Amino acid sequence: MTIISKTYRLLGLSLLACLCNVLTSAQNSTSSPYSAFGIGILTPIEDATSAGMGHAGIALAPNDWINISNPAGIGNLDSLTFHFNAQLKWFYGRIDPAERGHQSVYRTNLDGISFGWRGKPWWAACVGYAPYSSVGYNITDPYQFIDGSVDKYTINYKGSGGLSRAFFNNAFTLFNHLTLGVSVGAIWGSITKTETATFPYGETIYNTKKYTMNNLFFEYGMQFDFKLGQDNKFRFGAIYNEKTNMRSSYDHIVSNDISNDLFFDDVTPLDGEFAVPRSYGVGFSYNRRKFTATVDYRENFWSKLKNVKFRESAKYLDNYSIGGGVEWACGKREDPFYKRLRWRLGCHYETSYLGLTNKKVVGTTTIKKKVPVYDPELQTTVMKEIDIKIPVLDQSGANLSALTFTAGVTIPLGRWSNALNIGYEYREHGTNANGLMKEKFQTVKIGLNIRETWFMKAKFN
């Protein structure tokens, strides 16, 4: 094994420190109001290279970067090389609520880290971490007192957290053309939602709900490749995961900031009430010399899940996505820098797993709910159970959709195979109809891909 440069050692240690920080603290890698529903905004688990090709990677099997979109996608990794990849994500978002001024937001987060190698001629593996979903919103609205007073109080809705995924991917190559993959890992995290009511007489009530969940997660994949002629290479890919029930708990606390009284405290196990859905995906790719084209289709069966606590304000729907892109390389290793760039373009369309149409009121229903009510005699706030009539909304319409346009480039670092992979996307999501919000996001993923020759043995005559 060759000696790794001090620069790479320091860089690796720094990135590992960042990873430890991510694993021990939740990151808000979104600011979408739609992350208030369900488990938040789902994050594609992919390399920055796939991000530039319409988020397609199920049928790609590169030898110079780690493809984590399919457990079988690492089957062509170079047998003499240890691969390391770390990604950052930066995005700018513009949110346009109906009948309100727009809001602009910025975020920068670690988007993933992975290590890959080929242990045997027939076996390759990688380990890594990536975000699975993100929650991050902050919305303030004025409300009236329940007793009909003209005085208003303000409620702030704030959410943070999300789920993360760690994985150990294995790819087994059979008969030279067929590769089978299995990913063994875990999904875990917590989501905190806080409603803060500020009253004109100086009291503040906090209503905090925290959901914590975790479990093992398994994903399976395959790839099959063949040639037509000398230069035309085709590859099919597929992935599948079964529904995964999560070990979960629900922590609910209601308190105030004057007397620090605790009005309500409940910790409830939620085993079997939350799950990650069954899903599958298929992909196809075509390669001819320096040109590659690929397309993916994925479907997730969210409507089959209970997820009771997360369905308070939304209906879960099955969702699907389709995306694809192209890549072309420009030169050889001995060419000048600008001729060795690799360029990508793509597009992606996805429906949401949330049904938030709210088109019309079809009736009313009465529920009992404990709410903080100000008692003039006691001159404090007490929890009181009251009857509240709420409208029943029609949620049978189509899901919210998102259309994304992507681009990317690989910038070589030196004469070797180390590179900087950059993926860019422009995304529109949601609608201003029915009191909802339209979002426009621009996201940049930057992946540092380092390759080190570790497994070469010297031979002496």
N, C-alpha and C positions, 0 to 999 in steps of 0.2 A: 504494500500500500504506500502511495506517495505521501509526502509530508504536506499537509494543508497549510496554506499561507496564513500568517498571523491576521491578515485582514479578514479572511473568511472566518477564522475562529472567533474574532471579536464580533463580526456581524452575526454569526450564528448564535452566540451567547446573548447578544442584544435582542434578537428576535425571540429567543426562548424566554427571556425576561418579559417581553411584551405578551407572549402567549400565557405565561403564568398570571399576569395581571388580568387578561381577558377571562381566564377560567375561574378566577376568584371574584370577579365583579361583573355585573350585567352591563352591557353596552346598549345605548340607544342609537342604533344605526338607521333609524327612520324618524320622521316627524309627521307621518301621515295620520290625519284624523281617523282613517279607516282602520288603523292598528288598534283602535279601542274595542274592536269586535274580534271574537275568536281568539286565536293565539297570536294575532298580529299579522304583519306582512311577511309572507314566506320569502326566503332568500335562496336563490339558485346555488346549489353546491357545484362549483365549476372552477376551472382555471380561467385566468384572464384571456387566454387564447380563445376558449370556447365563447366567452362573453362577447368577443368581437365578431363572432359568426352566428349571431342570432340565438345565442344560448344553446347551441346544438353541439353535442359531443358523444352521444351514445354509440355512434359507429366510428369514432376516431380512435386510432391506436398509434400514437406518435412514439418515436424513440428518443426524443430529446426534451420532452416535458411530461409532467405527471398529469394524466387525464383521470380526474376523480368523478366524472359524470357517470361512469360505468365501471364496476369492479373489474370487468374484463379488459378495460381500456389501457391497462399498464402492461399488457402481454408482450409488447415490442420494445420495452426499455432496453437500453444498451447493457450488455452483460458485464462490461468492465467499469461501469460508472455508477457512482452514488449521486442521486438527484436530490436537490433541495429547492423548495419553492416557498416563498412568503408573499402575501398579497395585502395591499392596502386599498381601501375604497373611499373615494371622496364623492360627495354628491351635493348638487344645488337643486333645491325644490321651490316651486312656486305654487301655492295653494290659492284657489279662487273660490271662496264660499259664495253661495248664491246671495245676492243683495248685500254683500259686504266687500270691503277692500281686500286686495290680495295680500298674502303673507309670503315672505321669502325666508328660506332656511338653508343652513349649511351643516354638513356633518363630515367627519373623517374617522374611519375605524379600521382596525385590523380585519381583513376579510377571509383569512385562512392561512394555514401553514401545513406543509406536508413534506415527507421524506420518502423516497422510493429507491428500490434496488432490485436487481435480478439475482436470486439466490441459486437457482439451478437453470439449466437450459430450458426446462419445462415449467418453471415457477418464478413469478415475480411478485413483489409485495410493496405496499406503501402504508404508512401511518400518517394520520393528520387530524386536523381540527377545522371546523367551519361553522359559521352561524346557521341556524335552521329557521328561526323566525325572529322578528324584532317588534317591540312595542315602544312607542314614543310619541306622545301627544300632550298638548296643553291647551285646553279650551275653557273660556270663561263666558258665562251667560248670566243676565239678571233674571230673577224670579220674584213672584209675589208671595207674601205670607199665605199660609194655608187658610187662615181664618178670614181672608178676604180684605185685609188691610191694604191701603194704597202704597204703604211703604214697601220698598223692594230690598231684597237681600241678594247677594251674589254667590253663585256656585262656580267653583273652579274644578274642572275635570282634568286629572293628570294621570298618565300611565307610563310605566317604564319596565324594562326587562326584556325577556324573550327566551327562546330555547337555543341550545347549542348541540352540536353533534361531533363526537369523536369516532374515528373509524380505523379499522385495520383491514385493508383490501388485499385479496389474494387472487392471482390470475394463473390458471393452469392451462397450458397449451397442449392440445392433443392433435395428432395427425397433421401437424404443421399449419392447418388452415382453421381449426376450431379452437377457440379459447373460452373457457368457463371461468366465471368469477364469483366470489362470495365476499361480502363485506360484513365484518363483525364489529359492532360498536355500541354506542349508547347515545341516547338523547336525554337531556336534562335541562333544568332551568327554572326560573320563577318569574311571575308576572305580577306587578303591584299596581293596583288601581285605587286612586284616592279622590274622593269628593270632598272639597273644602267649602263649607257654607259660612260666609261672613255676614253677620247681622249688623244693622245700623246702631244697636246699642252696645257694640263693642265685643260681643262674644263670637267665637269661631268654633264650629263643629267639624270634626274630622271623621269621615267614614272611609275606612281603609279595608280593602280586600286584597289578599295575597294568595296566589295560586302557586303551588310548588309541585313539580312532577319530575319523574325520571323512570327510565327502564332501558333494557338492552334493545338493540335494533339490528335487524338482519336485512340485507339486500342482496339480490342475486342478479347476475348478468351473464351475457354470452356475446361472442362476436364470431362471425364466419366470413372469410375472405376468399376471393377467387380472381382470376385474371381472364381477360379476353384479348388475346394478342400479347405483345411484349410490354406495352406501356399502359394499357387500360386496366386499372385495379379497382375492384368493387368490394365493399364490406357492408354486411348487415350486422346490426346490434340490437340487443333487447335488455331491459332491466325489469325487475319485479320485486315488490316487497309486500308482505302480508300485513293486515291490520295489527297494530301493536297497542295493546292496552297499557296505560301508564299508571304507575303507582303515584297517587296524587293526594294532596291535602289542600284544604281551604281554610284560611285564617281570616276572620272578620272582626274588626275592632271599630267601635264608635266611641269617641271621646271629645272633650272640649279643652280650651286653652286657659280658662279662668280658674277653675278649681281642680283641674287635672282629674276630674271624675271620669271613671270608665263606665259608660252606659251599657256597653255590650261587648262581650269577648267570646268568640266561638271558634274552636279548631275542629274541623270535621274531615275525616278521611273521605277521599273521593275515588277509591279504587274501583275501576270499571266504568267510571263516568267520563273519563277523558281518554282519547286514543288518537294515534296517528293513523291515517286512513290507508287502506289497501290501494296500491297504485301500480301502474306499469308504464313502460315507454318503449318505443321502437325507433330505430334510426337507420339511415342509409347514407353511405358516402361513396364518392367517386374520385379517383386520383389519376392524373396523367402528368407525369414528369413533375413540373413545378406548380401545377394547378390542382386544387382540391375543392370539391363541393360536398356539402352535407346537409341533411334535414332530419329533424326529430319530431315525434309526436308523443305527448304524455297525457295521461288521464288519472285523476285522483277521485276516489269514491267517498267524498265527505258526507254525503247525505245519509250514509249508513251508520254514522256515529251518533252517540247520545250527546256527549259533551254538554250536560245540562247547564252547568254554571256559565258556560260561554254562549248559550243561546238565549240569553235574557232579552237581547235587542236585535237579533239577526237570525235568519234562517240559513242553515247549511245546505249547500248545493254541490253536486258533482262538478268538477271543473276540468278543463282540458287546455292544452297549449300546443302550438305548432310553431316551429322556428327553423331557420336554416341560413346558410351563408356560404361564402366562397373565400378561398385564400390563394394567393399567388406569390411565389418567391421570385426574386429578381436576379440573383447571381450566385457565384461560388465563393468558397472560403477565401480564395486568393484575390478576389475582386476588391475594389475600393469599398469603403464603408457604406456609402449611399447606395451601392448596387446590391448589397446583401440584406436589405430590408425585406420583410415579408408583410404583405398588406391583406386586410380582411374587410368584408362588408357582409351585412346580414339584416334580417328583420325577424320579429317575433310577435305572435298574437296569443293572448291568454285571457280566459274568463276567470272571474273571481269565485272563490268558494263561499262567498257571503251573498245572501239575498237581501238587499236593502232598497227595494223598489219604492215602498211606501206610496203607492199610487193613489189609493183612496181609502176612506174609512168605511168599513162594512158593518160596524156595530160597536157596542161598548161592553165592557165587563168590569166587575167590581172586585177589587182585591183588598186584603187587609195588610197594612204595612206599618211598622214602627218607625216614627219620624221624630226628630227633635222639635218640640213646641215650647215657646216661651210662656211661662206661668207668671202672670203679674203678681199674684199673692206671694209666691215663693221668691219672686224676682230672680229666677234662674230658668234654665232650659231643662225640660224633663222629656223622657221618651214616652210617647203616647201612641197607642194603636188606633188607627183611624181607617175608615173605608174610603178608598180612592177609586173613582171611576176613570178608567183609561180606555182610549179608543183601540179597537181591533183593526189592524191595518192589513191590507191585501199585500202579501209578500210572494205572490205566485209569478211575478214577472221574471225576465231574464236577468242573469247575473251582470255585475259590473265587469267591464272588460278593459284590457290594457293593450295598447299597440306600441311597439318598441322598434326603433331603428338603431342598428349597431355598426360600429367600425372598429378597426384595431390595427396594430402594427407591432412587429417584433424588431427590436433594436439590438443588434449584436454588440457584445462587450468584448473588445479585443478580437484576436484571431481564433479563439476557441469557441466552444459552444455555449458559454454563458451569455445570457440575454436578458433584456428588459421587455416584458410583454405588457402591452397597454391595450385595454378594451374600453370603448366608449359607448354609451347608449343614451338615446333620447326617448323618454317614455311619457305617454299620456294615459291617465287612468281616471275613472270616475266620470261624473256628469254633474252639471248644475241644475238639472231637472229635479223636481220633487223635494227641493230644499237640501239636496246633497251638495257635494263639493267636487270640483274638477282639479286634478293635480297634473303638473308638468315637472318631470325630473330629468336632470342631466347627471349621469353617473360616470365616473372614471375609475377603472380598476387597474392598478399597477402591480404586476407580479415580477419579482426578482427570481430568476431561474439560474441556479448555480449547479454545475456539473463537475465532479471531481473523480479522477481515475483512482479508484481504491483497490480494485481486485486484480490488477495486473501482477503477475509473478515473473521475476527475473529468472532466466535460464542460462546456465553456464556450461560450456563444453569442456 
